[in-house]
Every structure is written in structure tokens, then in C-alpha cells.
Amino acid sequence: MSHNDYKEMIPARALSALDPSEDRDLSEHLLTCAECRQELDDWQATAASLSLEAEPMEPSPQVREKILSQVRETKGDASKVLPFAPPQRNVWSSFGSLGAIAAVILFAGLLLYVVLLWQENRAVRHELTGLREEIQKSQLELDEKTRLVRMFAQPGTRFSELKAMPIAPGATAKLAYDSSGHAMIMAQNLPAAPVGKEYQLWFIVPGKQPMPGKTFSTDNQGKGMMEDQVPAEAMTSAVFAITLERKGGVQAPEGAMYLKS
């Protein structure tokens, strides 16, 4: 989280309205940020001072009478209980008490409104982040498909279809490369690669060791696209294959073959 994110959490902290995980995150930030510590002290001091502005409320006549009744029953001698005149109420003092109470209620309402705005703002930011990621992903897919379509339209472009091996039934891939050897491969329905693994393209020329190509990963639907360069000796008679290898690729095939032309 950014520094501003932590600052927005401070009013909620003053009201003890943060959930445990947010409270822990803010506490860790406060250990290293003097500015936020000072701002939290100011918010807590303001909340405490306003909550103490209200003057103590006088008990109602019913409460007084109940206390006197209990005293009479306990002592058994009502003569020792001296009556006293109810205190004179000061109208202006009452207005002052009501004003202080109203100020506390207003301040609490404002703090609650700030917390609600902060939560709504955070939800909107998360939603915008997700939308930006989706837009970027869609843009990348569009760019890749546009390059693939342009390659298909170029004269002399060659195509090769890679078929699934028994380990990956249903998987398919198409590879296109132009006269300069610039190639693009698009695979579908490949199984999700384990952690630390990637799919790798190979160029297999009869009588020679398989030549390694680049590696690529797939999305949640098993789709993957990649650009590579076909070696000169593989331009006319190569077999193309895809295996599952260590992340970053290897120089000689080690993993199982998933697709082959």
C-alpha cells in the first residue's frame, strides 16, 4: 500500500473501525512513519476531547426517589433522611450540555462518514485496478493476434500444425513463419504447467540434435502465444515440437513431449 492509503486508514483507526488485518498493516507502518503517528495522535486527541465536552447528566427525579426509598427500607428510620430541594436548573447550562452532546454526535457522524468514504474509495480503486489489468491483457492479446494476422497475409508464409500427444489430449498448436524465419506459435488447451515449469518449442532436423526454441506459459484456459526465430537449417525440413521443461528452458529436451508436427 502507498503512504496515502495508510493516511486514509487513520480516521478509522481513531474510531477503532479497522478490521484486524488492516489494523496490523497500519501498526507496522506507524513504526516507521512519524508523520502518520502524529496524525493519528491528533485524530485520537480530537475524538477524546469532543467526547469529554458533554457535561455530566443529572439523575432524573424517579432515580432520586428510588434511592431514597431504598435508604428508608434499609435504615428503618425515615426521620434521619433529610429532604432537600431539587437543584435549580440553569437553562443556559442545559443548552450548553445539549450543544456539547450534539457536537460529539456530529463528530462521530463525520468520522463514520469519513470511514465509509474511505472504504468506498478503496473498493473503487481495487475495481479500477482490475479493469486496467483486463484492458492491458486484452490489448496484449489483440496486438498478438494482429501480428499473427499480418504474418498470415504475407506472401511465402508457411504454416505447420502441431498435434497432441497422448499426455495432452485435446491440445493443439499452429506455427507460422515467413521467409526470414520469423515465427509465431499459438497453442490451445495445454494443461497448466506446474510451478517452475514452462513449455518450450523445439526445432527437430533429421540427423541432428533438437535445437531449442523459446519458452512460453499459458493462461487459465491453456492458451499461449510466442514469437521465435526458426534456425536456417530448420527452414525446410524441420519437425516442430513442444515439451514441458524447467522455467527458462533447457538446451536438450528433458521433459515429456506435448505437441508435435
N, C-alpha and C positions, 0 to 999 in steps of 0.2 A: 504494500500500500504506500501511497505517497504521503508527504507531510500534511497536505491539505485534508486527506482522508482522516488522518488522526485528529486534526483540529476539529473536524466536523463531529467527531465522536465525543468531544469533551463535554458539551452541554448535557448529553445523555448520561455521561458518567456522573455529572453533578447530581442528577436525579436518580442514580442507581438503576438506570433503564437499559444498560447494555447486557447482552447475553454473555455467558461465561467465556466463550472463545474470543469475542470482541474485547471483553474486559482484560483478558490476558494479553492480547496483542497490544492494547493501549498501554498497559502497565509496563510491558517490555520497552515500548517506545519512550515512555516517560523517563526511563532510567538514563537515557542518553540525550534527551531534548529538554533543555532548560526553558525554552520559550513555551512549550506546551505545559510544563509543570507550573509555570507562573500563571498561564491562562486558566488552568484547572483550579488553582488556588483562588483566583478572582471569582470564578463561577461559584465555587463552593462557599466563599465568604458572602457573596451576594445572596445566595439562597438561604444561608443561615441567618443573615441579618434581617431579611424580609420575614422569615418565619417567626422571628422573635419580636417583630414590631407590634403584633396584636397584644393588647393588654389582657391580663387575666380576667375571665368572666366571673361575675358574682353569682353564687348559687341562687336558685330560684326559691321563693317562699315555701314551696312544697318540700324542698330538701331541708330547709331550716326547721320546719315543723316536724319532720320525720326524725331529725336528730334530737330535738327536744323531747319528743315522745319516748325515744329510746333511753334518754337520760333519766326521765321520770320513772320509767319502769325499772331501771337498774337501781337507782338510789332509793326509791320508795318515798321520797320526801320532796314534794314539788315546791315547798316553800323556799328551798335553797336554790331553786332555779330562778335566776333573776331575769325578768323580761327586759328586752332592750329594743329601742326604737329602730325600725329599719333605716338603714342609711339613706340619705337623700341622694337621689340620682342626679348626676350632672348631665344635662342634655348634650352639652358640647363634648364632654368626655365620651359619651356614648357614640356620638357621631365620629369621634376620633378612633374609637375601637373598631367601629364598623368600617371606617376607611382603611385601617391597618389590615383588617381581615380581607377586605376587598382587594387590597394591594397584593397580599400573599396569594390569594386565589388567582388574580390576574397574572402574577409572575409564574405561578405553577402552570397556568394555562399556556402562557407564552413558551415556557420551556418544553411543555408537551408538544406544542405546535412545531417547535424547532426540531425535536426528535423525529416527529412524523415526516417533516420535510426532508430531514437527513436520510431517513430510511427510504423514502420515495425516490430521492435523488440517487441514492446508491443503486436501487433497483433499475432505474432508468440507465445509469452508466453501464451496469452489467449487460442490460439488454442491447445497448448500443455497441458494446464491445463484441457481443455475439454476432450482431448484424454485420459489423465491419469484417469479422473473420469470415462470415459466409460470403460476403461480397468479394473479398480477396481470393477465397477459394474458387468461386465461380469465375472470376476474372482469369485466374491461372488456367483453369480448365478450358475456358474459351480461347485463350492465347495458344494453348497446346493444340486444340482442335483446328484452329485457324492455320497454324503452321503445317499440320498434317494434311489439311485440305489443299494447301498450296503445293505441297510436295506431290500429292496425288495428281495434281493438274500439270505438273512439269513433264515435258516430253522425255522419254527414256527412263522414267522412274520404274523400278522393279518392285514386285511385291512377293512376299512369302508368307504363307500361313503356317503357324505352329500349332500342332495338335496335342491334346492332353495325353499324358502318360497315365498308367493305372493309379498312380499315387494321387492324382488330381483330376478325377473325372469331372467333366463339365468345363474345365478351364480352356480358354482359347487365347490366341495372340496373333496379331498381324504385324509384320515388319515391312516397312517401305524404305528404299534407299535410292538416291539419284546417282547420276554418272560420276559424281565426285566422291561417292562413298558416304555422304551424309545420310544417316539413317534415323528413323523414328520407329519405336515399337510401342504398341498399345495392347496391354493384356487385360483379361477379364476373368472373373470367377476364380482367382487364385486363392488358396487358403491363407488365412492370416499367418504372417511369419512370426515365429517365437521371438522373444526378446534377444537381442544381439545377433539376429539373422536378417538377411536381405536376399532378394532374388538377383541373380547375376546372369547376364547374357554371354553366350559363347559362340565363337565362330569356328566351325569344325571343317577343316580341309583334309581330304583323304591323304593319308601318308604322313600327316603332320600332327603335332600335339595340338589339342584345342587351344585356341587363342582367346584370352579373357576379354570380355567387354565390361561395360559399367554395371553398377548395381542399382536397383531401384526398390522402392517399397510400394505397398498398396494401401488403399483406403479401406474403410469398414465394409465396402461392398466387393472387395477383391480386385479393384481396378488400379492399374498403374500405367504410367506413360514415361518414356525416357528417350532422349536423343543420344546417339553414339556415332562413331566413325567406323565403317567397315574397313578392315585391312585390305590393302591392294590385292594380296594373294587370295582373298576370300570373295572377291567381287563376282566371280563367275561360277565357282563350283562348291561353294560353302554350304554346309548344313548349319542351321541356327538352332540353338538350344537354350533353355533356361533352367538353372538349378538353384537350389536354396543353399546359400553359403554364409560364412561369417560376415558380419557387418563390415562394409568397406571393400569386400571382395577378396578373392584369392587368385593365385597365378595358375593353379591347376585344380580341376574340379575335385571337390571333396564330398559335397552333398548329393542328395538324390536329384534326378532329373524330373522336372515337372512338365516341360513342354519341349517339343522337337519338331522341326520342319521336315 
